[in-house]
Amino acid sequence: MQTQMKTYDNLIEALTDLKKEGYVEDFNLKQNCIECRNGMYRIFHNEFNIDNYIRFEDDDSSPENSAILYVITSDKYSLKGTLINSFSIYSNEVTDEMLNKLKFTH
């Protein structure tokens, strides 16, 4: 469930603030899951929730210079963290379940 989040001027500011809120894990996107702690946790699409996402665009608005910061909670593993991905997620080799989980609406 998406909650109202603060607005941020840049990615570093957002990450710093979210860490203070308890989002301390650094999630990495894999083909069929997200991982953290060097693969110690492999969390599948039905084991995490996206609390919110924040879009960041460079001044030139080039897609390759843009990113989405996903704010994620996994109740199953009692983990909270963030996942940074470019707008080109659709070009990554991820399963349909992961793609659907990470889609966002404008």
Biopython code that builds the backbone (N, CA, C, O; Angstrom):
import numpy as np
from Bio.PDB.StructureBuilder import StructureBuilder

atoms = [
    (1, "MET", "N", (0.848, -1.178, 0.000)),
    (1, "MET", "CA", (0.000, 0.000, 0.000)),
    (1, "MET", "C", (0.889, 1.235, 0.000)),
    (1, "MET", "O", (1.790, 1.366, 0.828)),
    (2, "GLN", "N", (0.631, 2.120, -0.917)),
    (2, "GLN", "CA", (1.449, 3.310, -1.022)),
    (2, "GLN", "C", (0.981, 4.364, -0.029)),
    (2, "GLN", "O", (-0.209, 4.660, 0.079)),
    (3, "THR", "N", (1.942, 4.917, 0.687)),
    (3, "THR", "CA", (1.648, 5.955, 1.650)),
    (3, "THR", "C", (2.188, 7.276, 1.122)),
    (3, "THR", "O", (3.037, 7.299, 0.231)),
    (4, "GLN", "N", (1.699, 8.354, 1.666)),
    (4, "GLN", "CA", (2.178, 9.669, 1.268)),
    (4, "GLN", "C", (3.609, 9.836, 1.751)),
    (4, "GLN", "O", (3.888, 9.669, 2.939)),
    (5, "MET", "N", (4.506, 10.162, 0.852)),
    (5, "MET", "CA", (5.905, 10.314, 1.219)),
    (5, "MET", "C", (6.343, 11.749, 0.964)),
    (5, "MET", "O", (5.703, 12.502, 0.229)),
    (6, "LYS", "N", (7.436, 12.091, 1.586)),
    (6, "LYS", "CA", (8.024, 13.405, 1.383)),
    (6, "LYS", "C", (8.534, 13.514, -0.046)),
    (6, "LYS", "O", (8.707, 12.511, -0.740)),
    (7, "THR", "N", (8.768, 14.729, -0.465)),
    (7, "THR", "CA", (9.407, 14.934, -1.761)),
    (7, "THR", "C", (10.887, 15.221, -1.505)),
    (7, "THR", "O", (11.257, 15.795, -0.481)),
    (8, "TYR", "N", (11.708, 14.814, -2.444)),
    (8, "TYR", "CA", (13.153, 14.956, -2.296)),
    (8, "TYR", "C", (13.723, 15.600, -3.543)),
    (8, "TYR", "O", (13.207, 15.417, -4.646)),
    (9, "ASP", "N", (14.801, 16.360, -3.354)),
    (9, "ASP", "CA", (15.467, 17.011, -4.476)),
    (9, "ASP", "C", (16.364, 16.051, -5.244)),
    (9, "ASP", "O", (16.580, 16.218, -6.444)),
    (10, "ASN", "N", (16.889, 15.035, -4.541)),
    (10, "ASN", "CA", (17.784, 14.101, -5.215)),
    (10, "ASN", "C", (17.757, 12.746, -4.524)),
    (10, "ASN", "O", (17.192, 12.588, -3.442)),
    (11, "LEU", "N", (18.373, 11.788, -5.168)),
    (11, "LEU", "CA", (18.382, 10.411, -4.695)),
    (11, "LEU", "C", (19.112, 10.263, -3.361)),
    (11, "LEU", "O", (18.642, 9.539, -2.483)),
    (12, "ILE", "N", (20.241, 10.929, -3.196)),
    (12, "ILE", "CA", (21.024, 10.826, -1.954)),
    (12, "ILE", "C", (20.211, 11.335, -0.767)),
    (12, "ILE", "O", (20.205, 10.716, 0.296)),
    (13, "GLU", "N", (19.535, 12.448, -0.945)),
    (13, "GLU", "CA", (18.698, 13.007, 0.115)),
    (13, "GLU", "C", (17.603, 12.014, 0.514)),
    (13, "GLU", "O", (17.334, 11.819, 1.699)),
    (14, "ALA", "N", (16.979, 11.397, -0.477)),
    (14, "ALA", "CA", (15.916, 10.432, -0.208)),
    (14, "ALA", "C", (16.455, 9.217, 0.543)),
    (14, "ALA", "O", (15.860, 8.784, 1.530)),
    (15, "LEU", "N", (17.578, 8.664, 0.080)),
    (15, "LEU", "CA", (18.156, 7.483, 0.735)),
    (15, "LEU", "C", (18.550, 7.778, 2.177)),
    (15, "LEU", "O", (18.324, 6.954, 3.063)),
    (16, "THR", "N", (19.129, 8.933, 2.413)),
    (16, "THR", "CA", (19.532, 9.322, 3.768)),
    (16, "THR", "C", (18.324, 9.415, 4.683)),
    (16, "THR", "O", (18.353, 8.915, 5.807)),
    (17, "ASP", "N", (17.277, 10.045, 4.215)),
    (17, "ASP", "CA", (16.067, 10.201, 5.019)),
    (17, "ASP", "C", (15.372, 8.858, 5.256)),
    (17, "ASP", "O", (14.921, 8.578, 6.366)),
    (18, "LEU", "N", (15.288, 8.032, 4.217)),
    (18, "LEU", "CA", (14.626, 6.735, 4.356)),
    (18, "LEU", "C", (15.378, 5.814, 5.308)),
    (18, "LEU", "O", (14.753, 5.016, 6.006)),
    (19, "LYS", "N", (16.704, 5.906, 5.352)),
    (19, "LYS", "CA", (17.478, 5.112, 6.319)),
    (19, "LYS", "C", (17.089, 5.504, 7.741)),
    (19, "LYS", "O", (16.987, 4.644, 8.616)),
    (20, "LYS", "N", (16.872, 6.796, 7.976)),
    (20, "LYS", "CA", (16.428, 7.258, 9.290)),
    (20, "LYS", "C", (15.046, 6.700, 9.635)),
    (20, "LYS", "O", (14.709, 6.540, 10.808)),
    (21, "GLU", "N", (14.250, 6.405, 8.604)),
    (21, "GLU", "CA", (12.902, 5.852, 8.790)),
    (21, "GLU", "C", (12.931, 4.327, 8.946)),
    (21, "GLU", "O", (11.889, 3.700, 9.135)),
    (22, "GLY", "N", (14.129, 3.737, 8.867)),
    (22, "GLY", "CA", (14.260, 2.298, 9.055)),
    (22, "GLY", "C", (14.419, 1.493, 7.782)),
    (22, "GLY", "O", (14.516, 0.267, 7.842)),
    (23, "TYR", "N", (14.447, 2.147, 6.633)),
    (23, "TYR", "CA", (14.632, 1.457, 5.347)),
    (23, "TYR", "C", (16.134, 1.321, 5.096)),
    (23, "TYR", "O", (16.712, 2.072, 4.311)),
    (24, "VAL", "N", (16.755, 0.357, 5.769)),
    (24, "VAL", "CA", (18.213, 0.264, 5.791)),
    (24, "VAL", "C", (18.781, -0.756, 4.804)),
    (24, "VAL", "O", (19.968, -0.702, 4.485)),
    (25, "GLU", "N", (17.970, -1.669, 4.323)),
    (25, "GLU", "CA", (18.480, -2.695, 3.404)),
    (25, "GLU", "C", (18.674, -2.113, 2.002)),
    (25, "GLU", "O", (17.920, -1.243, 1.567)),
    (26, "ASP", "N", (19.681, -2.602, 1.317)),
    (26, "ASP", "CA", (19.961, -2.214, -0.056)),
    (26, "ASP", "C", (19.591, -3.411, -0.936)),
    (26, "ASP", "O", (20.384, -4.338, -1.101)),
    (27, "PHE", "N", (18.377, -3.381, -1.500)),
    (27, "PHE", "CA", (17.903, -4.497, -2.309)),
    (27, "PHE", "C", (18.463, -4.413, -3.726)),
    (27, "PHE", "O", (18.649, -3.328, -4.277)),
    (28, "ASN", "N", (18.724, -5.572, -4.293)),
    (28, "ASN", "CA", (19.193, -5.676, -5.674)),
    (28, "ASN", "C", (18.198, -6.515, -6.460)),
    (28, "ASN", "O", (17.726, -7.545, -5.978)),
    (29, "LEU", "N", (17.885, -6.077, -7.659)),
    (29, "LEU", "CA", (16.935, -6.779, -8.508)),
    (29, "LEU", "C", (17.608, -7.943, -9.212)),
    (29, "LEU", "O", (18.638, -7.781, -9.865)),
    (30, "LYS", "N", (17.017, -9.105, -9.071)),
    (30, "LYS", "CA", (17.461, -10.301, -9.784)),
    (30, "LYS", "C", (16.333, -10.715, -10.726)),
    (30, "LYS", "O", (15.288, -10.067, -10.767)),
    (31, "GLN", "N", (16.540, -11.777, -11.471)),
    (31, "GLN", "CA", (15.551, -12.178, -12.478)),
    (31, "GLN", "C", (14.184, -12.481, -11.866)),
    (31, "GLN", "O", (13.164, -12.067, -12.417)),
    (32, "ASN", "N", (14.142, -13.188, -10.749)),
    (32, "ASN", "CA", (12.854, -13.607, -10.188)),
    (32, "ASN", "C", (12.679, -13.216, -8.728)),
    (32, "ASN", "O", (11.791, -13.737, -8.053)),
    (33, "CYS", "N", (13.515, -12.303, -8.228)),
    (33, "CYS", "CA", (13.419, -11.905, -6.828)),
    (33, "CYS", "C", (14.219, -10.618, -6.608)),
    (33, "CYS", "O", (14.842, -10.081, -7.524)),
    (34, "ILE", "N", (14.177, -10.148, -5.364)),
    (34, "ILE", "CA", (15.111, -9.112, -4.934)),
    (34, "ILE", "C", (15.995, -9.748, -3.868)),
    (34, "ILE", "O", (15.568, -10.647, -3.143)),
    (35, "GLU", "N", (17.232, -9.269, -3.785)),
    (35, "GLU", "CA", (18.181, -9.820, -2.823)),
    (35, "GLU", "C", (18.765, -8.703, -1.976)),
    (35, "GLU", "O", (18.799, -7.539, -2.377)),
    (36, "CYS", "N", (19.226, -9.093, -0.788)),
    (36, "CYS", "CA", (19.990, -8.170, 0.038)),
    (36, "CYS", "C", (20.973, -8.970, 0.876)),
    (36, "CYS", "O", (20.906, -10.197, 0.945)),
    (37, "ARG", "N", (21.877, -8.256, 1.503)),
    (37, "ARG", "CA", (22.921, -8.851, 2.346)),
    (37, "ARG", "C", (23.714, -9.914, 1.595)),
    (37, "ARG", "O", (23.890, -11.036, 2.068)),
    (38, "ASN", "N", (24.184, -9.533, 0.417)),
    (38, "ASN", "CA", (25.000, -10.417, -0.421)),
    (38, "ASN", "C", (24.337, -11.760, -0.697)),
    (38, "ASN", "O", (24.988, -12.803, -0.656)),
    (39, "GLY", "N", (23.057, -11.725, -0.972)),
    (39, "GLY", "CA", (22.334, -12.943, -1.325)),
    (39, "GLY", "C", (21.821, -13.738, -0.135)),
    (39, "GLY", "O", (21.219, -14.796, -0.319)),
    (40, "MET", "N", (22.045, -13.255, 1.070)),
    (40, "MET", "CA", (21.560, -13.951, 2.261)),
    (40, "MET", "C", (20.038, -14.086, 2.242)),
    (40, "MET", "O", (19.484, -15.098, 2.671)),
    (41, "TYR", "N", (19.371, -13.040, 1.733)),
    (41, "TYR", "CA", (17.911, -13.055, 1.596)),
    (41, "TYR", "C", (17.550, -12.965, 0.125)),
    (41, "TYR", "O", (17.993, -12.056, -0.578)),
    (42, "ARG", "N", (16.754, -13.900, -0.332)),
    (42, "ARG", "CA", (16.173, -13.862, -1.678)),
    (42, "ARG", "C", (14.669, -13.745, -1.454)),
    (42, "ARG", "O", (14.040, -14.663, -0.927)),
    (43, "ILE", "N", (14.100, -12.617, -1.855)),
    (43, "ILE", "CA", (12.708, -12.306, -1.542)),
    (43, "ILE", "C", (11.920, -12.271, -2.840)),
    (43, "ILE", "O", (12.203, -11.467, -3.727)),
    (44, "PHE", "N", (10.936, -13.141, -2.944)),
    (44, "PHE", "CA", (10.156, -13.282, -4.169)),
    (44, "PHE", "C", (8.972, -12.326, -4.181)),
    (44, "PHE", "O", (8.629, -11.742, -3.154)),
    (45, "HIS", "N", (8.345, -12.165, -5.353)),
    (45, "HIS", "CA", (7.317, -11.140, -5.567)),
    (45, "HIS", "C", (6.192, -11.182, -4.536)),
    (45, "HIS", "O", (5.628, -10.137, -4.210)),
    (46, "ASN", "N", (5.858, -12.335, -4.026)),
    (46, "ASN", "CA", (4.757, -12.428, -3.071)),
    (46, "ASN", "C", (5.228, -12.299, -1.622)),
    (46, "ASN", "O", (4.441, -12.498, -0.696)),
    (47, "GLU", "N", (6.512, -11.967, -1.420)),
    (47, "GLU", "CA", (7.068, -11.859, -0.077)),
    (47, "GLU", "C", (7.481, -10.430, 0.289)),
    (47, "GLU", "O", (8.085, -10.210, 1.339)),
    (48, "PHE", "N", (7.156, -9.461, -0.572)),
    (48, "PHE", "CA", (7.455, -8.069, -0.244)),
    (48, "PHE", "C", (6.374, -7.153, -0.772)),
    (48, "PHE", "O", (5.614, -7.503, -1.675)),
    (49, "ASN", "N", (6.327, -5.972, -0.184)),
    (49, "ASN", "CA", (5.387, -4.935, -0.613)),
    (49, "ASN", "C", (6.171, -3.683, -0.960)),
    (49, "ASN", "O", (7.192, -3.373, -0.345)),
    (50, "ILE", "N", (5.677, -2.980, -1.946)),
    (50, "ILE", "CA", (6.253, -1.679, -2.294)),
    (50, "ILE", "C", (5.434, -0.633, -1.559)),
    (50, "ILE", "O", (4.273, -0.386, -1.884)),
    (51, "ASP", "N", (6.060, -0.025, -0.563)),
    (51, "ASP", "CA", (5.368, 0.988, 0.236)),
    (51, "ASP", "C", (5.169, 2.260, -0.565)),
    (51, "ASP", "O", (4.169, 2.961, -0.407)),
    (52, "ASN", "N", (6.122, 2.545, -1.414)),
    (52, "ASN", "CA", (6.022, 3.718, -2.275)),
    (52, "ASN", "C", (7.167, 3.676, -3.279)),
    (52, "ASN", "O", (8.046, 2.818, -3.193)),
    (53, "TYR", "N", (7.152, 4.587, -4.211)),
    (53, "TYR", "CA", (8.255, 4.747, -5.143)),
    (53, "TYR", "C", (8.417, 6.236, -5.406)),
    (53, "TYR", "O", (7.466, 7.012, -5.317)),
    (54, "ILE", "N", (9.631, 6.606, -5.726)),
    (54, "ILE", "CA", (9.942, 8.005, -5.989)),
    (54, "ILE", "C", (10.710, 8.055, -7.307)),
    (54, "ILE", "O", (11.703, 7.352, -7.490)),
    (55, "ARG", "N", (10.243, 8.881, -8.201)),
    (55, "ARG", "CA", (10.904, 9.040, -9.502)),
    (55, "ARG", "C", (11.889, 10.200, -9.442)),
    (55, "ARG", "O", (11.606, 11.258, -8.880)),
    (56, "PHE", "N", (13.049, 9.967, -10.038)),
    (56, "PHE", "CA", (14.057, 11.018, -10.156)),
    (56, "PHE", "C", (14.433, 11.131, -11.625)),
    (56, "PHE", "O", (14.718, 10.130, -12.282)),
    (57, "GLU", "N", (14.431, 12.360, -12.133)),
    (57, "GLU", "CA", (14.803, 12.597, -13.519)),
    (57, "GLU", "C", (15.873, 13.662, -13.560)),
    (57, "GLU", "O", (15.792, 14.675, -12.864)),
    (58, "ASP", "N", (16.877, 13.422, -14.383)),
    (58, "ASP", "CA", (17.913, 14.424, -14.585)),
    (58, "ASP", "C", (17.323, 15.608, -15.330)),
    (58, "ASP", "O", (16.251, 15.508, -15.927)),
    (59, "ASP", "N", (18.020, 16.714, -15.292)),
    (59, "ASP", "CA", (17.541, 17.929, -15.952)),
    (59, "ASP", "C", (17.292, 17.729, -17.435)),
    (59, "ASP", "O", (16.379, 18.330, -18.002)),
    (60, "ASP", "N", (18.103, 16.883, -18.071)),
    (60, "ASP", "CA", (17.918, 16.696, -19.510)),
    (60, "ASP", "C", (16.817, 15.683, -19.829)),
    (60, "ASP", "O", (16.501, 15.457, -20.997)),
    (61, "SER", "N", (16.235, 15.076, -18.797)),
    (61, "SER", "CA", (15.113, 14.133, -18.922)),
    (61, "SER", "C", (15.430, 12.923, -19.808)),
    (61, "SER", "O", (14.516, 12.312, -20.362)),
    (62, "SER", "N", (16.684, 12.577, -19.946)),
    (62, "SER", "CA", (17.059, 11.382, -20.687)),
    (62, "SER", "C", (16.721, 10.153, -19.853)),
    (62, "SER", "O", (17.073, 10.097, -18.675)),
    (63, "PRO", "N", (16.051, 9.176, -20.433)),
    (63, "PRO", "CA", (15.689, 7.984, -19.665)),
    (63, "PRO", "C", (16.883, 7.297, -19.010)),
    (63, "PRO", "O", (16.752, 6.746, -17.917)),
    (64, "GLU", "N", (18.052, 7.322, -19.664)),
    (64, "GLU", "CA", (19.206, 6.656, -19.082)),
    (64, "GLU", "C", (19.742, 7.381, -17.847)),
    (64, "GLU", "O", (20.528, 6.814, -17.088)),
    (65, "ASN", "N", (19.323, 8.623, -17.646)),
    (65, "ASN", "CA", (19.734, 9.392, -16.475)),
    (65, "ASN", "C", (18.627, 9.497, -15.445)),
    (65, "ASN", "O", (18.681, 10.341, -14.551)),
    (66, "SER", "N", (17.627, 8.646, -15.568)),
    (66, "SER", "CA", (16.493, 8.667, -14.676)),
    (66, "SER", "C", (16.458, 7.392, -13.852)),
    (66, "SER", "O", (17.002, 6.363, -14.251)),
    (67, "ALA", "N", (15.810, 7.474, -12.694)),
    (67, "ALA", "CA", (15.755, 6.309, -11.817)),
    (67, "ALA", "C", (14.459, 6.308, -11.025)),
    (67, "ALA", "O", (13.796, 7.332, -10.862)),
    (68, "ILE", "N", (14.126, 5.127, -10.543)),
    (68, "ILE", "CA", (13.010, 4.955, -9.624)),
    (68, "ILE", "C", (13.585, 4.380, -8.346)),
    (68, "ILE", "O", (14.338, 3.407, -8.379)),
    (69, "LEU", "N", (13.236, 4.974, -7.231)),
    (69, "LEU", "CA", (13.617, 4.465, -5.925)),
    (69, "LEU", "C", (12.388, 3.788, -5.330)),
    (69, "LEU", "O", (11.408, 4.453, -4.994)),
    (70, "TYR", "N", (12.442, 2.471, -5.202)),
    (70, "TYR", "CA", (11.356, 1.710, -4.601)),
    (70, "TYR", "C", (11.597, 1.621, -3.098)),
    (70, "TYR", "O", (12.708, 1.327, -2.658)),
    (71, "VAL", "N", (10.562, 1.873, -2.320)),
    (71, "VAL", "CA", (10.610, 1.775, -0.868)),
    (71, "VAL", "C", (9.879, 0.486, -0.510)),
    (71, "VAL", "O", (8.675, 0.371, -0.739)),
    (72, "ILE", "N", (10.596, -0.480, 0.050)),
    (72, "ILE", "CA", (10.120, -1.864, 0.140)),
    (72, "ILE", "C", (10.125, -2.377, 1.576)),
    (72, "ILE", "O", (11.023, -2.079, 2.363)),
    (73, "THR", "N", (9.083, -3.165, 1.893)),
    (73, "THR", "CA", (8.985, -3.858, 3.166)),
    (73, "THR", "C", (8.712, -5.328, 2.915)),
    (73, "THR", "O", (7.883, -5.679, 2.075)),
    (74, "SER", "N", (9.412, -6.191, 3.647)),
    (74, "SER", "CA", (9.123, -7.615, 3.630)),
    (74, "SER", "C", (8.755, -8.023, 5.050)),
    (74, "SER", "O", (9.624, -8.160, 5.911)),
    (75, "ASP", "N", (7.464, -8.215, 5.289)),
    (75, "ASP", "CA", (7.014, -8.640, 6.608)),
    (75, "ASP", "C", (7.527, -10.035, 6.928)),
    (75, "ASP", "O", (7.852, -10.333, 8.078)),
    (76, "LYS", "N", (7.600, -10.883, 5.922)),
    (76, "LYS", "CA", (8.052, -12.263, 6.127)),
    (76, "LYS", "C", (9.441, -12.308, 6.750)),
    (76, "LYS", "O", (9.703, -13.129, 7.628)),
    (77, "TYR", "N", (10.328, -11.430, 6.301)),
    (77, "TYR", "CA", (11.712, -11.427, 6.785)),
    (77, "TYR", "C", (12.009, -10.249, 7.720)),
    (77, "TYR", "O", (13.147, -10.069, 8.153)),
    (78, "SER", "N", (10.988, -9.453, 8.028)),
    (78, "SER", "CA", (11.147, -8.262, 8.883)),
    (78, "SER", "C", (12.248, -7.341, 8.361)),
    (78, "SER", "O", (13.110, -6.891, 9.115)),
    (79, "LEU", "N", (12.201, -7.071, 7.056)),
    (79, "LEU", "CA", (13.194, -6.215, 6.410)),
    (79, "LEU", "C", (12.516, -5.006, 5.781)),
    (79, "LEU", "O", (11.403, -5.090, 5.261)),
    (80, "LYS", "N", (13.222, -3.878, 5.844)),
    (80, "LYS", "CA", (12.786, -2.664, 5.161)),
    (80, "LYS", "C", (13.996, -2.100, 4.435)),
    (80, "LYS", "O", (15.091, -2.025, 4.991)),
    (81, "GLY", "N", (13.781, -1.701, 3.178)),
    (81, "GLY", "CA", (14.894, -1.155, 2.438)),
    (81, "GLY", "C", (14.466, -0.500, 1.149)),
    (81, "GLY", "O", (13.288, -0.222, 0.928)),
    (82, "THR", "N", (15.451, -0.259, 0.299)),
    (82, "THR", "CA", (15.208, 0.431, -0.965)),
    (82, "THR", "C", (15.822, -0.342, -2.122)),
    (82, "THR", "O", (16.774, -1.106, -1.957)),
    (83, "LEU", "N", (15.254, -0.121, -3.281)),
    (83, "LEU", "CA", (15.748, -0.694, -4.533)),
    (83, "LEU", "C", (15.793, 0.437, -5.542)),
    (83, "LEU", "O", (14.787, 1.108, -5.769)),
    (84, "ILE", "N", (16.944, 0.653, -6.146)),
    (84, "ILE", "CA", (17.095, 1.690, -7.160)),
    (84, "ILE", "C", (17.139, 1.013, -8.517)),
    (84, "ILE", "O", (17.899, 0.067, -8.726)),
    (85, "ASN", "N", (16.316, 1.506, -9.441)),
    (85, "ASN", "CA", (16.331, 0.956, -10.788)),
    (85, "ASN", "C", (16.057, 2.072, -11.781)),
    (85, "ASN", "O", (15.384, 3.055, -11.473)),
    (86, "SER", "N", (16.588, 1.897, -12.963)),
    (86, "SER", "CA", (16.369, 2.890, -14.004)),
    (86, "SER", "C", (14.968, 2.717, -14.581)),
    (86, "SER", "O", (14.309, 1.708, -14.327)),
    (87, "PHE", "N", (14.524, 3.678, -15.339)),
    (87, "PHE", "CA", (13.215, 3.577, -15.985)),
    (87, "PHE", "C", (13.198, 2.475, -17.029)),
    (87, "PHE", "O", (12.136, 2.095, -17.521)),
    (88, "SER", "N", (14.364, 1.965, -17.364)),
    (88, "SER", "CA", (14.428, 0.930, -18.388)),
    (88, "SER", "C", (14.271, -0.470, -17.801)),
    (88, "SER", "O", (14.815, -1.431, -18.345)),
    (89, "ILE", "N", (13.536, -0.595, -16.705)),
    (89, "ILE", "CA", (13.319, -1.899, -16.068)),
    (89, "ILE", "C", (12.777, -2.915, -17.068)),
    (89, "ILE", "O", (13.059, -4.109, -16.967)),
    (90, "TYR", "N", (12.002, -2.435, -18.024)),
    (90, "TYR", "CA", (11.371, -3.343, -18.971)),
    (90, "TYR", "C", (12.386, -4.028, -19.881)),
    (90, "TYR", "O", (12.068, -5.036, -20.510)),
    (91, "SER", "N", (13.599, -3.494, -19.957)),
    (91, "SER", "CA", (14.630, -4.130, -20.763)),
    (91, "SER", "C", (15.421, -5.158, -19.951)),
    (91, "SER", "O", (16.169, -5.955, -20.517)),
    (92, "ASN", "N", (15.256, -5.139, -18.630)),
    (92, "ASN", "CA", (15.937, -6.130, -17.787)),
    (92, "ASN", "C", (15.282, -7.491, -17.948)),
    (92, "ASN", "O", (14.094, -7.590, -18.253)),
    (93, "GLU", "N", (16.058, -8.526, -17.742)),
    (93, "GLU", "CA", (15.519, -9.871, -17.818)),
    (93, "GLU", "C", (14.951, -10.247, -16.462)),
    (93, "GLU", "O", (15.653, -10.805, -15.619)),
    (94, "VAL", "N", (13.680, -9.941, -16.256)),
    (94, "VAL", "CA", (12.993, -10.298, -15.018)),
    (94, "VAL", "C", (11.737, -11.084, -15.374)),
    (94, "VAL", "O", (11.210, -10.976, -16.481)),
    (95, "THR", "N", (11.274, -11.869, -14.420)),
    (95, "THR", "CA", (10.067, -12.649, -14.661)),
    (95, "THR", "C", (8.854, -11.736, -14.729)),
    (95, "THR", "O", (8.895, -10.598, -14.264)),
    (96, "ASP", "N", (7.780, -12.240, -15.308)),
    (96, "ASP", "CA", (6.541, -11.462, -15.399)),
    (96, "ASP", "C", (6.046, -11.053, -14.015)),
    (96, "ASP", "O", (5.533, -9.948, -13.839)),
    (97, "GLU", "N", (6.197, -11.941, -13.031)),
    (97, "GLU", "CA", (5.738, -11.632, -11.665)),
    (97, "GLU", "C", (6.500, -10.445, -11.092)),
    (97, "GLU", "O", (5.910, -9.564, -10.466)),
    (98, "MET", "N", (7.808, -10.424, -11.306)),
    (98, "MET", "CA", (8.600, -9.309, -10.804)),
    (98, "MET", "C", (8.301, -8.041, -11.582)),
    (98, "MET", "O", (8.212, -6.965, -10.991)),
    (99, "LEU", "N", (8.146, -8.143, -12.879)),
    (99, "LEU", "CA", (7.823, -6.992, -13.704)),
    (99, "LEU", "C", (6.501, -6.370, -13.257)),
    (99, "LEU", "O", (6.401, -5.152, -13.108)),
    (100, "ASN", "N", (5.503, -7.200, -13.049)),
    (100, "ASN", "CA", (4.196, -6.705, -12.601)),
    (100, "ASN", "C", (4.276, -6.061, -11.225)),
    (100, "ASN", "O", (3.615, -5.055, -10.968)),
    (101, "LYS", "N", (5.082, -6.635, -10.341)),
    (101, "LYS", "CA", (5.227, -6.094, -8.991)),
    (101, "LYS", "C", (5.868, -4.707, -9.018)),
    (101, "LYS", "O", (5.515, -3.839, -8.220)),
    (102, "LEU", "N", (6.813, -4.504, -9.942)),
    (102, "LEU", "CA", (7.565, -3.255, -9.959)),
    (102, "LEU", "C", (6.996, -2.210, -10.914)),
    (102, "LEU", "O", (7.547, -1.115, -11.028)),
    (103, "LYS", "N", (5.918, -2.529, -11.588)),
    (103, "LYS", "CA", (5.283, -1.527, -12.450)),
    (103, "LYS", "C", (4.739, -0.408, -11.582)),
    (103, "LYS", "O", (4.341, -0.632, -10.439)),
    (104, "PHE", "N", (4.724, 0.763, -12.116)),
    (104, "PHE", "CA", (4.129, 1.883, -11.389)),
    (104, "PHE", "C", (3.200, 2.636, -12.316)),
    (104, "PHE", "O", (3.330, 2.583, -13.539)),
    (105, "THR", "N", (2.272, 3.330, -11.712)),
    (105, "THR", "CA", (1.331, 4.129, -12.501)),
    (105, "THR", "C", (1.687, 5.591, -12.337)),
    (105, "THR", "O", (2.143, 6.027, -11.280)),
    (106, "HIS", "N", (1.476, 6.318, -13.377)),
    (106, "HIS", "CA", (1.802, 7.757, -13.365)),
    (106, "HIS", "C", (0.742, 8.514, -12.614)),
    (106, "HIS", "O", (0.827, 9.735, -12.487)),
]
sb = StructureBuilder()
sb.init_structure("model")
sb.init_model(0)
sb.init_chain("A")
sb.init_seg("    ")
for serial, (resi, resn, name, xyz) in enumerate(atoms, 1):
    if name == "N":
        sb.init_residue(resn, " ", resi, " ")
    sb.init_atom(name, np.array(xyz, "f"), 0.0, 1.0, " ", f" {name:<3s}", serial, name[0])
structure = sb.get_structure()
